[in-house]
Amino acid sequence: MKPHQSPPPRRVLGLRDTAVKIGRSVAWLYKKTNRRALEAKGFPPPLEIPGLLAWDEVAIDRWLDSQMPPALRPRDAELPDQWARELDARAARLAVQPKGHAA
């Protein structure tokens, strides 16, 4: 990617698509205790979008890549620093603070 190009738009995955992507059932992923167990292993928490249980696809892809043995990881698993910073900035803009929490 050239320095002046923006990264491609991020995609938000709902509960069903996320469950399929990680090989779990919707019912399994819906349970908060199961999600917390995954998060303890580095899985990204759901985005804070009111009324929607959703995850950032890039964050899930990064986590999946990190679970693979180094020899099997895709060669492009590491994002350039600038792109990673831009993706993180976009994710921060998507985050919504729950009511009653200070920013």
C-alpha positions in Angstrom: 0.0 0.0 0.0 1.3 3.4 -0.9 1.8 6.0 2.0 -1.0 8.3 0.7 -3.6 5.6 0.4 -6.2 4.9 3.1 -6.7 1.3 4.3 -9.8 -0.4 3.0 -12.9 0.2 5.0 -13.4 -2.1 8.0 -16.2 -4.6 8.2 -18.3 -5.2 11.3 -19.4 -8.8 11.8 -22.6 -9.7 13.6 -23.0 -12.6 16.0 -23.8 -15.2 13.3 -20.9 -14.3 11.0 -18.4 -14.1 13.9 -19.5 -17.5 15.2 -19.0 -19.0 11.7 -15.6 -17.4 11.3 -14.3 -18.9 14.6 -16.0 -22.2 14.2 -18.5 -21.9 17.1 -22.2 -22.0 17.3 -24.3 -18.8 17.7 -25.6 -20.1 21.0 -22.1 -20.7 22.3 -20.8 -17.3 21.3 -23.9 -15.5 22.7 -23.1 -16.7 26.2 -21.1 -14.0 28.0 -19.1 -16.6 30.0 -17.8 -18.1 26.7 -17.0 -14.7 25.3 -15.1 -13.8 28.4 -13.1 -17.0 28.2 -12.2 -16.2 24.6 -11.2 -12.6 25.6 -8.9 -14.0 28.2 -7.1 -15.7 25.3 -6.8 -12.4 23.4 -9.9 -12.5 21.4 -11.2 -9.0 20.7 -14.2 -7.9 22.8 -17.4 -7.0 20.9 -17.8 -3.4 19.7 -19.9 -1.1 21.9 -22.7 -0.4 19.4 -26.0 0.0 21.2 -28.4 -2.9 20.5 -25.9 -4.9 18.4 -23.4 -7.6 19.3 -20.7 -7.2 16.7 -17.0 -7.5 16.2 -14.4 -5.9 14.0 -13.4 -8.4 11.3 -9.8 -7.2 11.1 -9.4 -7.6 14.8 -10.7 -11.2 14.5 -8.4 -11.9 11.6 -5.4 -10.7 13.6 -6.4 -12.9 16.5 -6.9 -15.9 14.3 -3.5 -15.3 12.7 -1.9 -15.1 16.2 -3.4 -18.5 17.0 -1.6 -20.2 14.1 1.9 -21.7 14.4 4.4 -19.2 12.9 5.1 -21.5 9.9 1.4 -21.5 9.0 0.7 -17.7 9.4 0.0 -15.8 6.2 3.0 -13.7 5.1 1.0 -10.6 5.2 -0.3 -11.2 8.8 1.7 -8.2 10.0 0.1 -4.9 9.1 2.4 -1.9 8.4 2.5 0.4 11.5 0.8 3.3 9.8 -2.1 1.1 8.6 -2.4 -0.5 12.1 -2.6 3.0 13.7 -5.3 4.0 11.2 -7.3 0.9 11.9 -7.0 1.4 15.6 -8.1 5.1 15.2 -11.2 4.0 13.2 -12.1 1.4 15.8 -11.8 4.1 18.5 -14.2 6.3 16.5 -16.7 3.5 16.3 -16.6 2.8 20.0 -19.6 4.2 21.9 -19.3 4.8 25.7 -22.2 3.2 27.6 -24.4 5.6 29.5 -23.0 6.5 32.9 -19.4 5.9 32.0 -16.9 8.8 31.8 -14.8 9.1 28.7 
